[in-house]
Amino acid sequence: MVSGNNLEVMEGMIQPQSVVIVEFDSIEQAKKWYASPEYAATIPLRQRAASANMIIVEGLPPKFG
């Protein structure tokens, strides 16, 4: 997991105040987490605390890392 608010946009129109990156073993696991009752229980709290955009991105194969 990576989280921080010390960031600088180099290109594009996005203006985030902070970024959080969470790694999962697969897109399927990320979707399973997102649809889980455990995460659903935290959504109202997150929505009261911040607005957010969530994106699931497939990572590169290990040979690229």
Buried (B, 14 or more C-beta within 10 A) or exposed (E): EEEEEEEEEEEEEEEEEEEEEEEBEEEEEBEEEEEEEEEEEEEEEEEEEEEEEEEEEEEEEEEEE
